[in-house]
Amino acid sequence: SCKVFYAKDPLKIVRAQGQYMFDEKGEKYLDCINNVAHVGHSHPYVIKAATKQMELLNTNSRFLHDNLVQYAQRLTATLPEKLSVCYFVNSGSEANDLALRLARQYHGHQDVITLE
C-alpha cells in the first residue's frame, strides 16, 4: 500500500549534506521532501548535540526526564498563554494523529475533510 516516489526510475540516496542529497553515482538533488528545512542534513551543531545526548540517554519521550520538562518550559515561554501545553511525539504522522484525536474529542465530531 506504500508507493515509491520514483517508481519508474528509483533513486538510491547514499548520503546528504545541507539541503542536498546524493545518489550512488554522486548526482546531487535538492531535498524538498524531508524535514531538513531548518538546518539541513549533517549540520555540525545538530550532530554534536545529538551525539552528546545519545552518549547520555537514547530513548523516546515515554519515560520521564527533566530535559523534556525544561524544553517544554522554554518553548511555551515563547508562545501566547493559550499555547501553554506541549505534546511530544515521534513523527509528523503521530502529530497528525494526535491533532485529529484532540479535535474529535473537543468538538465531538468524527467527520474529516482532507485535501490531496
URDANOR-V488027 format. One record per pair of residues at least 24 apart in sequence whose C-alpha atoms are under 10 Angstrom apart, sorted by the first residue. I is the first residue (numbers start at 1). J is the second residue. If there is no record, write none. Layout:
BEGIN
I&J ; I&J
END
This chain:
BEGIN
15&41 ; 15&42 ; 16&40 ; 16&41 ; 16&42 ; 17&41 ; 17&42 ; 17&43 ; 18&42 ; 18&43 ; 19&43 ; 35&92 ; 60&88 ; 60&89 ; 60&90 ; 61&87 ; 61&88 ; 61&89 ; 61&90 ; 62&88 ; 62&89
END
